[in-house]
Amino acid sequence: MGRRSVLITRHGKPVARLTPPSVGVVADSHPWERLRGSGVLHAEPEDSMLEAQAFDALR
């Protein structure tokens, strides 16, 4: 398995990219500490990942 990025899309639009940790990351640190500062948001914060019809309470 090579070290490569994975692009996550929603309706064909990129919403996230997962990349392997950079070289030199301390292996004994907590996962959330290793991820800190590495995220990029590709959608609007108020965008829902689910359609309104997917919620039973709205039916």
C-alpha positions in Angstrom: 0.0 0.0 0.0 1.5 3.3 -1.0 1.1 6.6 0.8 -1.4 8.6 -1.2 -4.3 11.0 -0.6 -8.0 10.0 -0.8 -10.5 12.5 -2.1 -14.0 12.3 -0.6 -16.8 13.8 -2.8 -20.5 14.6 -2.4 -22.5 14.7 -5.6 -19.3 14.9 -7.5 -17.9 17.8 -5.6 -14.8 17.4 -3.4 -15.7 17.9 0.3 -12.6 16.4 2.0 -9.2 15.0 1.3 -7.5 12.5 3.6 -3.7 12.5 3.4 -1.2 10.4 5.2 0.7 12.0 8.0 3.8 13.9 7.2 7.2 12.5 7.9 8.5 13.2 11.3 5.1 13.0 13.1 5.5 11.8 16.7 4.0 8.3 16.7 3.1 8.3 20.4 1.0 11.5 20.2 -2.8 11.3 20.3 -4.5 11.0 16.9 -6.4 14.3 17.3 -3.1 16.1 18.1 -1.5 14.7 14.9 -4.5 15.9 12.8 -4.6 19.4 14.4 -4.2 22.1 11.8 -4.3 19.8 8.8 -8.0 20.0 7.8 -9.4 22.0 4.9 -13.2 22.6 4.6 -14.4 22.3 0.9 -18.1 22.8 1.6 -20.1 25.6 3.3 -20.3 25.0 7.1 -24.1 25.1 7.0 -24.4 22.5 4.2 -25.9 19.2 5.4 -24.5 15.9 4.3 -28.1 14.5 4.3 -31.2 15.7 2.6 -34.0 17.0 4.8 -36.2 14.0 3.7 -33.7 11.6 5.3 -34.8 12.6 8.8 -37.8 10.6 10.1 -38.9 13.5 12.4 -39.6 15.7 9.4 -42.0 13.2 7.8 
